[in-house]
Amino acid sequence: MVTDTDFMQAALAQARLAADAGEVPVGAVLVHQGQIIATGHNAPIGTHDPTAHAEIRALRAGAAGLGNYRLEDCELYVTLEPCPMCAGAMLHARLKRVVYGALDPKTGAAGSVLDLFAQRQLNHQTTVQGGVLAEDCTRLLQDFFQGRRALQRSLSQPVREDAVRTPEARFAGLPDYPWAPNYLSDLPALGGLRLHYLDEGPRDAPLTWLCLHGKPGWSYLYRKMMPVFLAAGHRVIAPDLIGFGKSDKPKKEEAHRFSWHRQVLLEFVERLDLRRIVLTVQDWGGLLGLTLPMEAPQRYAGLLVMNTLLATGETPLSTGFLAWREMCAKKPDYEVGRLLARGNPQLSPAECAAYDAPFPDRGHRAALRAFPALVPAQPEDDGAAVSRRAQTFWQQDWQGRSLMAVGMQDPVLGWPQMQALHKLIRNCPEPIQVEQGGHFLPEWGHAIAEAAVRHFAPR
């Protein structure tokens, strides 16, 4: 038999949809003769409609479905005590019963501020019951507002004198990038710099995809893969390295060091307490990211690796990479969007502009100038020793599953370099070869992500 708790769980699922859309997490379901006939979640922000509360949307859908604005044989379950507007609509609909979860001490119209349902002068009386899954409903609201307050604090945090911050207006209206920003600034290694990251999907997901970008990309690089991971019910974490994307950007090139960026990522993983991680890397995301799992192997379940390398200082860097480094030195102010367009002709002008967005002028480009020279080329270079340790880890100690995808048109880190890396990763199956794919392989990432979801599906 279906119970009030079951129906409230369905309403909570609707509330989570609201939270995912940036709305206050309130959800509702309308029940007729023991069956859910309509659902609704808060959407006043997205619809520009002050009446688009979860209850109103469920009532509208239910009335349309039944072909009657009278809902006398229906019960409505909502995660938050109804406000006066919604309570009035419920009475007009002549609902048989209303069940809610959390109290609303500010606008509740079922007893907290006033009690419309107790007005005997009205020509219809609706039975009301509160407190069903109240703790779960309250916690969802508290978590949402705590997150909002933390975001506001981070947005108001002043920029360090030795850094710049890309104006938020530069990121307005980016194609296929709908996700809400998250920020951290209190990691010890950051020293007050603000780091941006995406965090989407359920916290208790079976897998968490940690997506690390390279130069000159940022989390925008993973916009074609993230929807696939999220549709599978997984969590996605995609940080912007300091100096890139929406993260703060030190003004001086010497602020950037291999070991420092690595330490930021180690602290980031620990702070978010990430588990069941599928490490997903490309370019510098791999140079840094491939050195992380050996420090906490119990956190990692898998590796998805694309066009990158482990720079141990023992093997000469490829001619393609050396040519790339020389180009960056000669033309440090190259257009990022134009570079992406050259190897990815399928990109629209708006997508190319999105890659340019973090770097409005030379003052924001110190990381772009610094990173090519940070790739360890000699055994004593910063990052070389830890990369040698990582090489041993992947060869001998790695216990997770792995998958490699290779953009075959990459002139910098193409098939020969990826074959060499493949030999270093224990139990890695034959790579997926993307014939038209270039260096920025996540731009062909939808099919790769689908293959990865199948490959890493929990057994």
LINNORCOR-V305013 format. One line per field, one symbol per residue. ss: DSSP state (~ for helix, > for strand, _ for the rest). phi: phi as a letter, one per 40 degrees, with the letter a starting at -180 (. if undefined). psi: psi as a letter, one per 30 degrees, with the letter a starting at -180 (. if undefined). A space follows every 10 residues. Layout:
BEGIN
ss: ???
phi: ???
psi: ???
END
This chain:
BEGIN
ss: ___~~~~~~~ ~~~~~~~~~~ ______>>>> >>__>>>>>> >__~~~~___ ___~~~~~~~ ~~~~~~____ ___>>>>>>> ___~~~~~~~ ~~~___>>>> >>_______> ____>~~~__ ______>>>_ ___~~~~~~~ ~~~~~~~~~~ ~~~~~_____ __>>___~~~ ~_________ _>>>___~~~ ____>>>>>> _______>>> >>______~~ ~~~~~~~~~~ ~___>>>>>_ ________>> __~~~__~~~ ~~~~~~~~~~ ~~____>>>> >>_~~~~~~_ __~~~_~~~> >>>>>>____ ________~~ ~~~~~~~~~~ _____~~~~~ ~~~_____~~ ~~~~~~____ _~~~_~~~~~ ~~~~______ ___~~~~~~~ ~~~~~~~___ >>>>>>>___ ____~~~~~~ ~~~~______ _>>>______ ~~~~~~~~~~ ~~~~~____
phi: .cbdcccccc cccccccccc cgcdcbbabb bbfgbcbaba bdaccccfbc cccdcccccc ccccccgacc bcbbbbbbcb dccdcccccc cccfdcabbb cccbccbcbb hcbabccccc cccabbcbbb gcfdcccccc cccccccccc cccccccccd ccbbbcdccc bcgccfbccc cbbbbbcdcc fgccbcacab gccbccbbcc bbcbcccacd dccccddccc ccgcbbbbcc ddgbfcccbd cbccccbdcc cccdcccccc ccfcbfcbcb bafcdcdccc ccdccadccb babbbbfaab ccgcbdcccc cccccccccc bcbdcccccc cccbccccdc ccccccdcbc acccbdcccc cdccccbbdc cdgccccccc dcdccbbcbc cbabbbcccc cbbcddcccc cdccbcfccd cccbcccbcc cdcbcdcccc ccccccddc
psi: kkleeeeeee eeeeeeeeef gglkikllkk kjhgkkfllk lkheeffhjf ghleeeeeee eeeeefhkfk hfglkkkkfk kkleeeeeee eefhkekkkl dkljfegkgg feeljefgjf flgkkkkkkl gkheeeeeee eeeeeeeeee eeeeefklkl fgllkkkfff gkgkkhigkk lkkkfgkeff hfkkkklkjl lkfglfkjjj jklakgaaff fgffeeeeee ffglkkkjlk kkflbflljk fkeffkkeee eeeeeeeeee efhklhkjkj lkbfeeeeef fefffifffk flkjkkialj jfgfkkklee eeeeeeeeee ifglkeeeee eefiffklee eeeeffefif lefggeeeee eeffjkflff lkfeefeeee eeeeeefkfa llkkkkjfgj feiaeeeeee eeffjkhklk lkjjefkaei effgfeeeee eeeeegkk.
END
